[in-house]
Amino acid sequence: MMTELERLLPADKHDLERAEWLVALGFVAVEPIIPQILEWTQDPNWPVGQVLAPFLAGIGAPLAPYVRTVLSGDDDAWKYSLLQGVVLQSPALAEVLRAELTRLAAAPTPGEVRQEVDQAASEVLASLT
C-alpha cells in the first residue's frame, strides 16, 4: 500500500508539479522516500530530474548514505548521472563520499569505465581541491 508521502512522487518524467511539491516540503519531510526520489536522477534529460537534482545536491552530506547505495550498485549509467547531476554540485556531499569517489576513479569496474563513471568521479574529486 502506498503511503501518503509516496503519493507525492512524480507520476512520470514530466510531472514537474509533484517534483516541485517534494522540493517545497524539504529534506526532513521527504527523507523516508529519498531512495525513490533519487530514482528520478537516472536520466539527466528527464524534466523532473532537472528539478530534483539541485534539491538533492542542496541536501549535502546527509544524502551520502542514499548515494552510497547507488554507487555500490550495478547501474553504472545511474552512477554517472548521479555523480554529474548531484554529487558534483555538492562539495559537502562529495567530501563525505571521497573514499567511494577515489575507488571509482582509481579502480573502476569494466562497466563503470564504459559509462565513464571513473571520469565523472575524477572530475568530482578535482573539484574538491
N, C-alpha and C positions, 0 to 999 in steps of 0.2 A: 504494500500500500504506500502510495506517495505521500510524503509529509507536506505540510503547508509550505515550507521553505523550498522543497523540491519543485513545487508547482510554479515557483517564480523563475525556474531555469528557462532559458530560451527554448522555444519550441522548434526552431530551425535557425539556420545560419543568418537569416535576415531579420530575426526577432530583436531588433535594437531596443524596443521599448522595455522588454524584460531585462535585457543586459543592463540598461541604464537604471532600472529599479534595483538590481543587485548592487551596482556601484553606489547608488544613493543610500542603501542600507548600511554599507560599511563592512569592514572585515569581521568585527566581533559578531555581528548578526548573521553573516553568511559563512562563518568558519565551518560549520558542520557540512556544508556542501562544496567546500573548496575543491575536492577532487573532481567533482562534476563540472565546476566552473573551469578548472584547468583544461578539461577536455576540449573546450572551445578555443584553445590556443593551438590545436593540432594543425590547423591550416591557416597561415598568416593572411590569406586572402578572404577569409570569412569575415563579413562585416561585424558580427558580434565579437569576434576575436579582437578586432581593432578597437572595440570599446572596452573589452575586459582586460586586455594585456596591460595597458597603462595602470589600471586599477590594481592588478596583481603586482606589478612592479612596485607600486607605491606602498604595498604592504611591507616589503623589505624582508628582514631576517625571519620574522615569524612564518613566512611562506616556505622556508627551507625544508621542513620535513615532507611537505607535499611535493616539492620539486624533486627531492631526492628519490621519491618513489618512481617518478617518471624517468629520471636519469639512470636508475638501476634496472629499468625495464628493457624491453626489446623493440620498442617502437622508435627507431633511430630518426625517422623523419620528424616525429613529435619532439624528440630531444633537441634537434636543430631549431625548430620553430620556437620552442620554449627558451632556449638559450638566447636566440636573437631578439625575440619579442618581449621577453620578461626579464631574464637574468642580466642581460647586457644593459638594460635600462635601470637597474637597481644595484648600485655599488654595495649597499649594505647586505643584500641577498647574495651577491657574488662573493663577497668576503667570507660569509659563513659557508659557502659551497666551495671554497678554494680547493679542498682536498679532492672533491669529485671532479672539479674542473681540471685539475692537474692530471688526474688519471685519464680523463677523456682526451686531453691534449697529448699526453706522453705515451699512453698505451691503449689506443682505441681498438675496438673490435673491427673486423673487416666491414661489417655493416655500418659502423659509425664513420669509417673512412669514406665509404660510398656516399653517405648522406652529408659528408663534410662536418660532422659533429666535432671532430678534432680541431678543425679550423675555427669553428664557432667558439669552442672552449678557449682556444688560444687567444682569440680576439677579446673575449671577456677578461681573461687573465691580464692581457696587455692593458686593458682599460683601468686596471687596479693600480698600476704602477705610476 
